[in-house]
Amino acid sequence: MGLSGGVDSALVAALAAEALGPGNVMGVTMPSPYSSRGSIEDSEALARNLGIAFQKIPITPMFESSLKSLDPSFHGRSAT
């Protein structure tokens, strides 16, 4: 399940670990250029505290590739 470091994903992770058992839950954080270090650290701490598996899968390369692919369609246009 996705872990963002926020209260909503923390609550769902705690419920999943309780309902399914910690050994049956994996938390995944997918940091991007907009992710704070605190969010990533909070996600890791949550997984550790719940005893669930944890993976960090950075999505910055995919994000940058998407921007590059979309650039011709939006070149010269304002973001507002």
Residue pairs with C-beta under 8 A, 6 or more apart in sequence:
1 9
1 12
1 13
1 16
1 25
1 26
1 27
1 28
2 9
2 27
2 28
2 29
2 30
3 9
3 10
3 13
3 27
3 28
3 29
3 43
3 46
3 47
3 54
4 29
4 39
4 43
5 29
5 36
5 38
5 39
5 40
5 41
5 42
5 43
5 46
6 39
6 42
9 43
9 46
10 42
10 46
13 25
13 27
13 46
13 47
13 50
13 52
14 50
16 25
16 52
17 25
17 50
17 51
17 52
22 50
22 51
22 52
23 51
23 52
25 50
25 52
25 53
26 52
26 53
26 54
26 55
27 43
27 46
27 47
27 50
27 52
27 53
27 54
27 55
28 54
28 55
28 56
28 57
29 35
29 39
29 40
29 43
29 44
29 54
29 55
29 56
29 57
30 56
30 57
30 58
30 59
31 39
31 40
31 56
31 58
31 59
31 60
32 58
32 59
32 60
32 63
33 60
33 63
40 56
43 54
43 56
44 54
44 56
47 53
47 54
48 54
